[in-house]
Each structure stands twice: as structure tokens, then as C-alpha cells.
Amino acid sequence: MKAINNHYDVVIIGGGVVGCAIARELSKYKVNVAVLEKEDDVGWGISCRNSGVVHAGFNYKSGTLRAQLCQELDVPYKKIGKVVVAQKKEEIRELKKLKAQGEKNKVEGLQIIDSTELKRLEPNVKGIAALYSPETAITSPYLLTIALAENALRNGVSFFLNTKVKNIVKLKNSDFRINTNKGEFTSSYVINSAGLYSDRVAHMVGKDKYRIYPCRGEYYVLDKNTSWIINHLIYPVPKVGASGLGVHFTPTIDKNILIGPSNEYIKQKDNLSTTFQIMKLLSTETQKFLPLISSRDIIRSYSGIRAKQAPSSEGGFWDFVIEESNSVNNFINLIGIESPGLASSQPIAKKVVGIINKKEELSPNSNFNPLRKGILRFEEQDEKTKKALIKQDPDYGEIVCRCEKVTKKEILEAINNPLGARSLISIKYRTRAMMGRCQGGYCQIRIMEILRESFKLSPQEITLKGNNSYLLTGYRSSKENKLCKKKKLLSLEEGLLV
Amino acid sequence: MQEKEVIIIGGGAAGLAAAVACHQKGVEDILIIERADYLGGILNQCIHDGFGLEKFNTSLTGPEYAQRYINKVANKKIPFLLNSMVVGLTPQKEVVVVNSQGLQHYRARVIILAMGCRERTRGAINIPGARPSGIYTAGVAQELINLKNYMVGEKIVVLGSGDIGLIMARRLTLEGAKVIMVAEKLPYSSGLPRNINQCLYDFDIPLLLSHTVVDIEGNGRLSGVTIAQLGKRGGIITGSKRKITCDTLLLSVGLIPENELSREADIVLDNITGGPQVDERGQTSIPGIFSCGNVLQVHDIVDNVSLEAEYIVEGVVEYLEGKLNKEREIKVELRNGLRYVVPQTLIRVKDTIFSFRVNQPGEKKVIVFENGKKVIKKKFLRRVNPAEMIRVKLSSSELEGIKRLKVRLV
């Protein structure tokens, strides 16, 4: 549906996994929707920086991300199960409590296992007992966000990237005017899904008092060579009142292992640094549970930031706020969506649409197509298919990223997509190129060249992650080149005469 | 399935030298498989000179050095594949290749691994801080500047004093960038002394030993780094931190032999070198799979890569002729002061070149080879430096009757 004068029925502020899930859910109805995202791509805030775990729900009440959704959107989803490992006797009591809580939340299959059974499930993990949850699954948090966005886009939602909301005004006709760095938008509804900045956005128009405390978690990423070391998600027994689930070990969809996250309240919401102290702590925790892992297995570290409502003095998990503002009609706030926000994104979206539906009676969009196809991964195909693919398109025969075996065709598909990747990081999230052990040492330059050719960019315009993250400062010796062009160069004979 | 006598994986310095040497010894059914669209590998981006001093007795640039071998490959009409990635290798010596023509299987009687090495990255050494653009490994910057004609930045800090880092400090200076400093974590440089003189001192670029980067700043592009001095035990000296404004951080913090394929074929690797464990002619734990160049051990100079490739080909030819018989297997045992040795095992009594690296710099050292308790050779060294590979040749007569080979540095 085409917007007139930048007016939309609903404007969603924030293109994270929750914002994109709401956009997709709304695209099932005849509604004009715009998503405003300040970054160059969706999912770059909290959504891409977590463990990618779909919780079964015994730590806290949680909606579940249905395997079916992942199937519709062609997003990897794997039920691998989880063990919460006790190393001290007194922790076994905590395991029992967790089990009871989980059963109250109707989590199936929970059982306490002894050290023999733990050894059988996880021969390399040190522990005396564990709570085993077969239902816990993993997904790819960024692929899920991208898939939701692509599907929403296909079903008529407009996405405005690099669009940062400056202020919001409630107009006399009860519409909202949203001022951004990319101009004005008006809308009948605003959904504040701004994650870490949801408090700031809420304060732009309403009187509601919210405050988000950024709480950083740092991670290590391990080489795929280590994937054999664990079979399930490995968690420690959570400490009472802690603001995170403790440093855990997560096998990812792509066979890396994540170690983390730590748990540290910080001052700035955009400080995604990693630190010496925490890196050390992660190593110590690793030694406690998995002494087989060494620092040589680390290929990268990163951090994510939880949007916590609970201040550091209190800690713990507070319920998500998903409600219409008390002071401003048609302004829906989503505050404090932290873990398990990824797992809950779908139910949250349904709840938000429910709020609007109560007021508006939305009519269904008969053209809605729930299906979305991801980028076909050459490496995951059987040999016959691989051969056929290369025959069909020789770009499949050009392996650009050697570590993850990503072909040129996959890179081009990431670029030539309606939501389109324009930076190295966007390509990385979509294809896995540059995620392997050489961290782009081989393929980064090739991908920069593909980007440059696709968008006819000058060297300075190629970025790592949009905005000011340029990778090159220009052509080599550009000053000299210019000088040469201005002056007529002397020929050899002329040179000799001089 | 296509059958070949010898398949060489990698068309860089090692692969080309091995191919030419094979051909010279009468083995003509060869295939070189190269992933780039040119032969010569990393030599092509090394446009500085100093190559070939040992091998050709003259100073060549990297591309010139490579060209000498490429010409030989062309003259001898040795077949090669370009733009072709080997994606599979089995212990049965089957190779799977992907290129735009399709996916092909080859089987060879001998495989020579010549895949070279890759650079250690920021992730592997765990530098804390933000994740802006403008952090490059020295080799990536070198490729961008020398092969793609791009400039990577204007104000540069180099971390690590490996040879590529030193060469890039000079290169960037020549291109008009300001190289503020080269910081090295260790109390000594990991680059060759001649590079420190020619690349840093000649250009007034300071080399700060026992210094490292402890923080990185920048939201989009890198805006600065914090460096700190390290004490004797590697801890940060209090009060030594200082911020440096720059837009680029270049890393030259080590090279890792590229053995993903070797691992796939279950070849036994050496934890220290990162390369396969080999016998005296570069044969890996799988008979008929040989290894040479930087994939076996990281070399300081390319001449030694070529020499090593030619040297292992002796074994390749013997293998093809069915003459490479294992007489016994002796493990070369390392003692004090030495970080690694190649070869790790001896299976025959042959003239053998041993390569070593020491743990730390020193003067007036001796490498002692012992058969049990009997000293069979001593090699005197005026100076030793971890940056410089030590190569010692033992003749077959010196190795005669060997039961147990121990090597130490005193």
C-alpha cells in the first residue's frame, strides 16, 4: 500500500527482532506500516547480539517462538536441548526449584540427571548433576530478524533505514508527527520498539516514566573445530537475583560455540566494547566447566547490551512492558524487552496487533504471503545439487569466503534483495562470509569489490556497517595522480634535456 | 574422477617451486590448483625488493621472483587451474575442486600441500575495545594498496613487528600516510633486523618494544587506540597507558599455516608449528601426502620456501618410484631453548635439513644434536633470534646408526 505524503497508519520505531515481528504481523492486515530504523540494516541493536537461544521457559515465563515460524521464513531452527549444570551440592536444590518452575510453566520433558547421565550426554563438561531440558532450541537471531523484515517488506511494509527519530508531536487531529533526520512522517499509531532507547522515545511524547539501564554482556566466539566438545546448551545454575543467566556455552546453528554473556551494568547505551577484565572472567568460567577449550580456539569476541528496567541495585528480570501509553492514545510502548525477547518476539507482536485490533477492527490482507525464502547455501547442498547450481549459474562456482565456503552467488543474492545489504556487516549476517576463522582475511577484499561494482561506489563509500564506518580513504596516491593529470608529464627525451 | 600423478594444492611460492622441481625430475603429470586468478600467490602483493638473494643471488621484487617460476611453469607447460578452490581432501588422496566449470574430483598418487598461511586476526589475539572499521591485518592492507590501488587510512598505528607489518609501515609512509609507531608486545622484534633498519629507522618510525594496544575507540571508523607498556611478566605497567589519535590499526601479529584441508584429511598436525608433522622429506602422517612452504612452517624469506619445496620433491619422486621405504621411525626430541623443529620424525638415514626456531633472543649459542648420549653434531651460532629460522644440515654419515635424536640449545 502506498503512503500519501509520508502518512502511515502505523509507524514502528526500531527495526529489531520485535519491531520486525510486529511489522510482519501487521502486514497480515490492510494497514499502512512504516518501520524507522536508525542503522543501515535491521537487527543491529540487541537482536543480533545475543546467544540465539529459544528458551523453553523454565527460567521465566516465556512465549515460544514456534518452529513453524522459522519454517515459513526459511530460518534455521534446531531443538538441541539444554543442561543446567550443578557443580556443588547446594546447587542441586536450585535445580529442583528450576524444574518446579518450569513445570508450572508447562515445559515438557524436564528431568534432573545425575553425574553418570551428565557424562553420557556431555562427556567433556564438569559437573555433579544437571537439569536437562530437551525442548530448548537454537536459531539464528540475525537471520530471523532479517527474514521477518524481508517478509514484511514483501507484504507491503515500508522500511526506512538510517532514519533516526528526533522528536514526536501529537497533532490536533490526534495523528502523530515524527521528525527524523530523513524528514517528517505522520501516523495514526506509533509503536515504540526502540529497544535500548525505548525510554527516550517514550518520553518524546508521553508522560510515562520509564528508564532503561544498559547491561552489557560480552561473548567469545570459538572456531568450528571445537563443535564436537558439547552437544547441548550448557548453563551454570543461575545465581539468585542475577541479571543474566550466567556465562553459558551455546552451540550455534553454524557450529561455532559462544561463551558468554557476562553481566555488567554500563553507562553508555552504545558502548559495545569488550574489556580485559570480562575476557579474563569468561576464560575462568570456561575452565570451570569445559577445561578442554583453550584460548587458541577463540576467533572473535563481541558484546551485546540488555535493555533492563531493573536498576543494578535490584537486578533480576522484570516483566516486559507491552501497553498503550497511559497519557497518549494510540502510542504503544514496548519497554525492557530483554532476554527472552528473541524467543518471545512472535507472541509480543501478536499482543501488540491485538491492542490495535481492539480499537480499529483491522481487515485482513488477502494477499498476505507468509513464506519467505532465504539465500540458498551452496555448502549445505549435496554434490548433485552443487553441480547443477554451478551449471545454472557459474557464480556458484566461485567460492569467495573460504572458511565458510560462501559463493559469489550468495553474496550477490544478499545484495540484490529488496531489503538489500550495502555494507560488509550486512553481507556477513546474511551469508556468513567473513565469520570464519580467518575473519575475512581472504574474502573481505573480494566482497568490497563486489559491493563497489554492484552499487558503483567510490572507494570511500564502501563501509563496514553504514554511517561513518568507511573502510578506505580513497585511491592510492590520489594527490600524485591529480598532479600528473594537471601537469603534462615530461617524456624521457625532454627529461634528459632538463 | 580424473587421475593425476601429482596434485599441488596452491600456486604460490612453494607450489610453483615444487611443480618445477617435479618436472625437472621427470614427473610430468602434474596439476597445480590455485584459488586466485593468477599464479604466484602472496608474492604478487609483495612489491618491495629483497627476494631472491639466496636463490638467484640478486634482489628481486615479489612479482619478479614469482615470474621466474611462472615462466618455467609456462615453458614446461605444467597444467594449472586458476579460480579453483579445493574444498575437499581425503586420506585416499582424492581432491574435490570447485570452480565456475563445475565441481570436479581428482585422485593423485602424490599430493603436495602448498596452501601457505593466513594472518592472525584481532579476534585471535583478543584486543579489547570497540569494533570500528579501519582495523586491518598487514597483509590485507598490502593487498588493498598494492594490488587494488586503494588507500586504507591516513594516520596509522602498527601493532606487532612481524615482517609484513614493518614493510607496510614503510609502504604506507611512501604513500603519504603518517605511521605514528610500531608497537611490539615482546621485548624484542619479531621481524628481521634488516627490515627494522630499512623500513622503520630509515623513515624515522618509532618502534616501541614491550608495548601493546589495550583499547580501541571509534563508533564508525576507528578514532584512536590506547597503548600501554608491559612489564617483565606481561602485565600492564600502571600509568603507562596513553591514547593515540589515529584512523587505522594495522596488525602484524603472526601467521598461521593454513591447514584446514590437512585437518579434513586427518593429517597429524604439530601444535607449535601449526603445520603437519613430517618426516625428513616433508611427508605427512599420510604416505604420499607431502607438505612444503608456509603451510608446513612459517618461513622468514621466500628463498627458503622455494628451497624447501625443491628439497621435498626428492621424497616425492622416491615415493612415486616406490623407493621411499620407512626404515624406522625416530622422533626428533626437542630440549631446552628450542621452540620447534621440522622435520619432527626421521624414517631413513638421509642428508637432512633441520629447521628450528628459538624461544628467545640470545648470543653465542650452540645447537647440539645427540644420538642418545653421544654428541653427533654441534652448530655454533653467533646470535639467535626467534624471528630468524635456523637451518642445519646433517649428512647421512652423521645420522648413521641413529637410535634416538635429541636436539638442544645451549
HADDOCK unambig.tbl for C-alpha pairs under 7 A between the chains (distance, minus, plus):
assign (segid A and resid 272 and name CA) (segid B and resid 130 and name CA) 6.03 0.50 0.50
assign (segid A and resid 273 and name CA) (segid B and resid 128 and name CA) 6.81 0.50 0.50
assign (segid A and resid 273 and name CA) (segid B and resid 129 and name CA) 4.37 0.50 0.50
assign (segid A and resid 273 and name CA) (segid B and resid 130 and name CA) 4.17 0.50 0.50
assign (segid A and resid 274 and name CA) (segid B and resid 128 and name CA) 4.93 0.50 0.50
assign (segid A and resid 274 and name CA) (segid B and resid 129 and name CA) 4.99 0.50 0.50
assign (segid A and resid 274 and name CA) (segid B and resid 130 and name CA) 6.72 0.50 0.50
assign (segid A and resid 275 and name CA) (segid B and resid 128 and name CA) 4.90 0.50 0.50
assign (segid A and resid 275 and name CA) (segid B and resid 129 and name CA) 6.18 0.50 0.50
assign (segid A and resid 276 and name CA) (segid B and resid 128 and name CA) 5.97 0.50 0.50
assign (segid A and resid 298 and name CA) (segid B and resid 123 and name CA) 6.91 0.50 0.50
assign (segid A and resid 298 and name CA) (segid B and resid 124 and name CA) 5.75 0.50 0.50
assign (segid A and resid 299 and name CA) (segid B and resid 123 and name CA) 4.89 0.50 0.50
assign (segid A and resid 299 and name CA) (segid B and resid 124 and name CA) 4.90 0.50 0.50
assign (segid A and resid 300 and name CA) (segid B and resid 123 and name CA) 3.85 0.50 0.50
assign (segid A and resid 300 and name CA) (segid B and resid 124 and name CA) 6.32 0.50 0.50
assign (segid A and resid 301 and name CA) (segid B and resid 123 and name CA) 6.14 0.50 0.50
assign (segid A and resid 387 and name CA) (segid B and resid 102 and name CA) 5.73 0.50 0.50
assign (segid A and resid 387 and name CA) (segid B and resid 103 and name CA) 5.77 0.50 0.50
assign (segid A and resid 390 and name CA) (segid B and resid 100 and name CA) 6.41 0.50 0.50
assign (segid A and resid 390 and name CA) (segid B and resid 102 and name CA) 5.54 0.50 0.50
assign (segid A and resid 391 and name CA) (segid B and resid 102 and name CA) 6.62 0.50 0.50
assign (segid A and resid 394 and name CA) (segid B and resid 100 and name CA) 4.60 0.50 0.50
assign (segid A and resid 394 and name CA) (segid B and resid 101 and name CA) 6.97 0.50 0.50
assign (segid A and resid 395 and name CA) (segid B and resid 100 and name CA) 6.59 0.50 0.50
assign (segid A and resid 397 and name CA) (segid B and resid 98 and name CA) 5.68 0.50 0.50
assign (segid A and resid 397 and name CA) (segid B and resid 99 and name CA) 4.33 0.50 0.50
assign (segid A and resid 397 and name CA) (segid B and resid 100 and name CA) 4.08 0.50 0.50
assign (segid A and resid 397 and name CA) (segid B and resid 101 and name CA) 6.98 0.50 0.50
assign (segid A and resid 397 and name CA) (segid B and resid 102 and name CA) 6.17 0.50 0.50
assign (segid A and resid 398 and name CA) (segid B and resid 99 and name CA) 5.64 0.50 0.50
assign (segid A and resid 398 and name CA) (segid B and resid 100 and name CA) 5.97 0.50 0.50
assign (segid A and resid 399 and name CA) (segid B and resid 85 and name CA) 6.75 0.50 0.50
assign (segid A and resid 438 and name CA) (segid B and resid 121 and name CA) 6.97 0.50 0.50
assign (segid A and resid 439 and name CA) (segid B and resid 121 and name CA) 6.98 0.50 0.50
assign (segid A and resid 441 and name CA) (segid B and resid 140 and name CA) 6.33 0.50 0.50
assign (segid A and resid 464 and name CA) (segid B and resid 133 and name CA) 5.82 0.50 0.50
assign (segid A and resid 467 and name CA) (segid B and resid 220 and name CA) 6.53 0.50 0.50
assign (segid A and resid 468 and name CA) (segid B and resid 220 and name CA) 4.50 0.50 0.50
assign (segid A and resid 468 and name CA) (segid B and resid 221 and name CA) 5.89 0.50 0.50
assign (segid A and resid 469 and name CA) (segid B and resid 132 and name CA) 6.54 0.50 0.50
assign (segid A and resid 469 and name CA) (segid B and resid 133 and name CA) 5.28 0.50 0.50
assign (segid A and resid 469 and name CA) (segid B and resid 220 and name CA) 3.81 0.50 0.50
assign (segid A and resid 469 and name CA) (segid B and resid 221 and name CA) 4.38 0.50 0.50
assign (segid A and resid 470 and name CA) (segid B and resid 133 and name CA) 6.50 0.50 0.50
assign (segid A and resid 470 and name CA) (segid B and resid 221 and name CA) 6.17 0.50 0.50
assign (segid A and resid 471 and name CA) (segid B and resid 133 and name CA) 5.82 0.50 0.50
assign (segid A and resid 471 and name CA) (segid B and resid 134 and name CA) 5.84 0.50 0.50
assign (segid A and resid 471 and name CA) (segid B and resid 152 and name CA) 6.76 0.50 0.50
assign (segid A and resid 472 and name CA) (segid B and resid 150 and name CA) 6.81 0.50 0.50
assign (segid A and resid 472 and name CA) (segid B and resid 151 and name CA) 5.84 0.50 0.50
assign (segid A and resid 472 and name CA) (segid B and resid 152 and name CA) 4.59 0.50 0.50
assign (segid A and resid 472 and name CA) (segid B and resid 153 and name CA) 6.32 0.50 0.50
assign (segid A and resid 473 and name CA) (segid B and resid 151 and name CA) 5.57 0.50 0.50
assign (segid A and resid 473 and name CA) (segid B and resid 152 and name CA) 5.67 0.50 0.50
assign (segid A and resid 473 and name CA) (segid B and resid 153 and name CA) 5.42 0.50 0.50
assign (segid A and resid 474 and name CA) (segid B and resid 150 and name CA) 5.89 0.50 0.50
assign (segid A and resid 474 and name CA) (segid B and resid 151 and name CA) 5.38 0.50 0.50
assign (segid A and resid 475 and name CA) (segid B and resid 149 and name CA) 5.85 0.50 0.50
assign (segid A and resid 475 and name CA) (segid B and resid 150 and name CA) 4.30 0.50 0.50
assign (segid A and resid 475 and name CA) (segid B and resid 151 and name CA) 5.31 0.50 0.50
assign (segid A and resid 476 and name CA) (segid B and resid 145 and name CA) 6.56 0.50 0.50
assign (segid A and resid 476 and name CA) (segid B and resid 149 and name CA) 5.21 0.50 0.50
assign (segid A and resid 476 and name CA) (segid B and resid 150 and name CA) 4.84 0.50 0.50
assign (segid A and resid 476 and name CA) (segid B and resid 151 and name CA) 4.70 0.50 0.50
assign (segid A and resid 476 and name CA) (segid B and resid 175 and name CA) 6.91 0.50 0.50
assign (segid A and resid 477 and name CA) (segid B and resid 175 and name CA) 5.87 0.50 0.50
